[in-house]
Structures are given as structure tokens and as C-alpha cells.
């Protein structure tokens, strides 16, 4: 099977899918760099791939395009069930998906480039006010997750002692929060789980700053 992956080193959504691909042992045959900072996502060539002009996107065996990180990861889970990234029981799957949504739906959209650009460009917010907005929503998600992760069935990881999609999304949240100087150490369960995850090769090698084209450090 051939896999074409549209991604960008800084994209947290791309980071999530990179982890899932690595966990599943899938190495893309082709990685197409869509530089969000240069506006490459708005070029006609990519608009033809994904009309929403967002990454990541994934095409397998020259078929139809898959879009949105959660949908791509669920597709990988369904087509490559081993090793599993969802629990076997209905409650466990629902809890993992709920944790994912805290990060993917409630926090991450508030900090993406198109939202930041709208706040500073259209609404004329200064950079410090824009960053205050981003950090507020990052902390809201981290506080909620910290409370959930202080309860069972949290174990070594978000749900028990096996890596799930919740851990993939938590890793993205922590790295993304770090890009905006949010103090994630204020959330000990989140930090503990993240530190454990980064000992896993699939997570460590997928880190944004370890991708081709990434700088040595990050700025807003």
C-alpha cells in the first residue's frame, strides 16, 4: 500500500497523525510539505487536494483524500487494528475519545494560524492580546484534562497502562502549549504522562522540532 502524507513540521495536527502512523508501523511513501507560514495551503495545487486548505491530509493507494487528524487516526485504527489505539470496551473508547476532544476540538482550534491571523488582522488585536487569548484556551483544556487524569482509569497513560489516541492528542497539546510558553508543569498528571510518552520512539521521533525544515527552537 502506498501512502501520501501532506503535513508541515509545526502543525500539531500533523504531529498527531505522525505519531499514529509511527505507532501503526506505517511509513509514508511520500511526504508533501505544506508550509503554513508561507501560505502554501492556499495554493491551487493544495486546494484541489483539500478544499478546506488545512493539513494534515492523507491519500492511500491513490484513492480518495482523508482529512482531519482525528478522522485519519480513526481510519488507521480501523484498517490497522494492531497495536490498538482504542480500548476494547465501549466506556473506555468513549472516555478516550472524550479526552481527545478536549485537546483537538476545544483547545487546538483556538491557536491555529488562521485564527491567530484573523485576531490580529481582521480584529486588529495586538500580538500580546492575541497570545493572551491563545494561552487562555490552552490552560482551559489543560485544567480540564488534569482533573480527568487525576481519576481512574488513568494509569501510566491517559487510560490505563496502554497508549491510546488520548495520549497522542495529549502529546500534541503539551507541545502546542509549549510553543506559546504555557507552563504545563502546573499540571502534574499531564506532565507525568507526557514525559512517559516521550520515552516511546514513535512519539519522540514525531516531535515537530525533529522534522525536516524545523528550526532549533520555536517562536510565536
C-alpha positions as CSV (number, residue, x, y, z in Angstrom):
1,X,0.0,0.0,0.0
2,X,1.3,3.5,-0.9
3,X,0.7,6.4,1.5
4,X,1.0,10.1,0.6
5,X,1.0,12.4,3.6
6,X,0.5,16.2,3.4
7,X,2.0,17.8,6.5
8,X,4.1,20.6,8.0
9,X,6.7,20.4,10.7
10,X,5.0,22.9,13.0
11,X,1.4,21.6,12.6
12,X,0.2,20.0,15.8
13,X,-2.5,18.1,13.8
14,X,0.3,16.7,11.6
15,X,2.2,15.8,14.7
16,X,-0.8,13.7,15.9
17,X,-1.0,11.8,12.7
18,X,2.7,11.3,12.5
19,X,2.6,9.6,15.9
20,X,-0.3,7.4,14.9
21,X,1.4,6.4,11.7
22,X,4.6,5.5,13.6
23,X,2.7,3.5,16.3
24,X,1.0,1.5,13.5
25,X,4.3,1.0,11.7
26,X,3.2,2.9,8.6
27,X,6.0,4.9,6.8
28,X,4.6,7.3,4.2
29,X,6.0,6.7,0.8
30,X,5.7,10.4,0.1
31,X,5.5,13.4,2.4
32,X,4.4,16.7,0.9
33,X,5.5,19.8,2.8
34,X,2.7,22.4,3.1
35,X,4.4,25.4,4.7
36,X,1.6,27.1,6.6
37,X,3.8,30.0,7.5
38,X,4.3,30.8,3.8
39,X,0.6,30.2,2.9
40,X,1.2,27.1,0.8
41,X,-2.1,25.7,2.0
42,X,-3.9,28.4,-0.1
43,X,-2.2,27.5,-3.4
44,X,-4.4,26.0,-6.0
45,X,-2.5,22.7,-6.1
46,X,-3.3,22.0,-2.4
47,X,-6.8,23.5,-2.6
48,X,-7.5,20.7,-5.2
49,X,-6.5,18.2,-2.6
50,X,-8.3,19.6,0.4
51,X,-10.9,22.4,-0.2
52,X,-10.7,23.4,3.4
53,X,-7.0,24.1,2.9
54,X,-6.0,22.5,6.1
55,X,-3.4,19.9,7.0
56,X,-2.9,17.0,7.5
57,X,-4.3,15.1,4.6
58,X,-3.6,11.6,3.7
59,X,-4.1,9.5,0.5
60,X,-3.7,5.8,0.4
61,X,-3.1,3.8,-2.8
62,X,-4.1,6.8,-4.9
63,X,-7.6,6.7,-3.5
64,X,-9.7,9.5,-2.0
65,X,-8.2,12.1,0.3
66,X,-8.6,11.6,4.0
67,X,-8.8,14.8,6.1
68,X,-8.9,16.0,9.7
69,X,-6.5,14.4,12.1
70,X,-9.0,12.5,14.3
71,X,-10.7,11.0,11.2
72,X,-7.3,9.9,9.8
73,X,-6.3,8.3,13.1
74,X,-9.6,6.5,13.4
75,X,-9.1,5.3,9.8
76,X,-5.7,4.0,10.7
77,X,-7.2,2.3,13.8
78,X,-9.9,0.6,11.7
79,X,-7.6,-0.5,8.9
80,X,-4.6,-1.4,11.0
81,X,-6.0,-2.6,14.4
82,X,-2.7,-3.7,15.8
83,X,-1.4,-2.3,18.0
84,X,-4.7,-0.8,19.2
85,X,-5.1,2.9,20.0
86,X,-8.6,2.5,21.3
87,X,-9.7,0.3,24.3
88,X,-11.8,-2.7,23.7
89,X,-14.8,-1.7,25.9
90,X,-17.4,0.9,25.0
91,X,-16.8,3.0,28.1
92,X,-13.1,3.1,27.5
93,X,-13.4,4.1,23.9
94,X,-15.8,6.9,24.8
95,X,-13.5,8.2,27.6
96,X,-10.5,8.2,25.3
97,X,-12.5,10.0,22.6
98,X,-13.7,12.5,25.1
99,X,-10.2,13.3,26.3
100,X,-9.2,13.6,22.6
101,X,-11.9,16.2,22.0
102,X,-10.8,18.3,24.9
103,X,-7.5,18.8,23.1
104,X,-8.5,18.5,19.5
105,X,-11.8,20.4,19.5
106,X,-11.8,22.7,22.5
107,X,-8.2,23.9,22.6
108,X,-6.2,23.4,19.4
109,X,-8.6,25.4,17.0
110,X,-8.1,28.5,19.2
111,X,-4.4,28.7,18.4
112,X,-4.1,27.7,14.7
113,X,-2.5,30.3,12.3
114,X,-5.8,31.2,10.5
115,X,-7.4,32.1,13.9
116,X,-4.4,34.0,15.1
117,X,-4.2,35.9,11.8
118,X,-7.9,36.7,12.0
119,X,-7.5,38.1,15.5
120,X,-4.6,40.3,14.6
121,X,-5.5,41.1,11.0
122,X,-9.3,41.5,10.9
123,X,-10.0,42.3,14.6
124,X,-6.8,44.4,15.0
125,X,-5.7,42.8,18.3
126,X,-2.1,43.4,19.2
127,X,0.1,40.4,19.5
128,X,0.1,40.3,23.3
129,X,-3.7,40.3,23.4
130,X,-3.8,37.6,20.8
131,X,-1.3,35.5,22.8
132,X,-3.4,36.0,25.9
133,X,-6.4,34.6,24.0
134,X,-4.4,31.5,22.9
135,X,-3.0,30.9,26.4
136,X,-6.4,31.2,28.0
137,X,-7.8,28.4,25.9
138,X,-4.7,26.2,26.2
139,X,-5.0,26.5,30.0
140,X,-8.7,25.8,30.0
141,X,-8.1,22.5,28.2
142,X,-5.1,21.6,30.4
143,X,-7.1,22.2,33.6
144,X,-10.0,20.1,32.4
145,X,-7.7,17.3,31.3
146,X,-5.7,17.4,34.6
147,X,-8.9,16.8,36.6
148,X,-9.9,13.8,34.4
149,X,-6.4,12.4,34.5
150,X,-6.4,12.5,38.3
151,X,-9.1,9.9,38.3
152,X,-9.3,6.2,37.4
153,X,-8.9,4.5,35.0
154,X,-5.9,6.8,34.3
155,X,-2.8,4.7,34.7
156,X,0.7,5.1,33.3
157,X,-1.0,6.8,30.4
158,X,-4.3,8.6,29.9
159,X,-6.4,5.5,30.0
160,X,-4.8,2.6,31.8
161,X,-1.3,1.4,31.0
162,X,-1.5,1.2,27.2
163,X,-1.1,4.1,24.8
164,X,-4.3,5.3,23.2
165,X,-5.4,8.1,20.9
166,X,-5.9,10.2,24.1
167,X,-2.1,10.0,24.6
168,X,-1.5,11.0,21.0
169,X,-3.7,14.1,21.5
170,X,-2.2,14.9,24.9
171,X,1.3,14.9,23.4
172,X,0.1,17.4,20.8
173,X,-1.5,19.6,23.4
174,X,1.7,19.8,25.5
175,X,3.9,20.5,22.6
176,X,1.5,23.1,21.2
177,X,1.1,24.8,24.6
178,X,4.9,24.9,24.8
179,X,5.0,26.8,21.6
180,X,3.1,29.6,23.3
181,X,5.0,29.5,26.6
182,X,2.2,27.9,28.6
183,X,3.5,26.4,31.9
184,X,2.4,22.8,31.5
185,X,4.3,21.9,34.7
186,X,1.4,23.4,36.5
187,X,-0.5,20.2,35.5
188,X,1.4,17.3,37.1
189,X,-0.7,14.4,35.7
190,X,-0.5,15.9,32.2
191,X,3.3,16.4,32.6
192,X,3.9,12.9,34.0
193,X,2.1,11.2,31.2
194,X,3.8,13.4,28.5
195,X,7.2,12.6,30.0
196,X,6.4,8.9,29.8
197,X,5.2,9.2,26.2
198,X,8.3,10.9,25.0
199,X,10.3,7.8,26.0
200,X,8.5,6.0,23.3
201,X,10.2,6.1,19.9
202,X,7.0,6.7,17.9
203,X,6.3,9.8,19.9
204,X,9.9,11.1,20.3
205,X,10.8,10.9,16.6
206,X,7.5,12.5,15.6
207,X,8.1,15.7,17.6
208,X,7.7,18.8,15.4
209,X,11.3,20.1,16.1
210,X,12.7,16.8,14.8
211,X,11.1,17.1,11.3
212,X,12.9,18.3,8.2
213,X,12.9,22.0,7.9
214,X,12.2,22.6,11.6
215,X,14.3,25.3,13.4
216,X,16.3,24.5,16.5
217,X,13.8,26.4,18.6
218,X,10.3,27.9,18.2
219,X,8.9,31.4,18.3
220,X,5.3,32.5,18.2
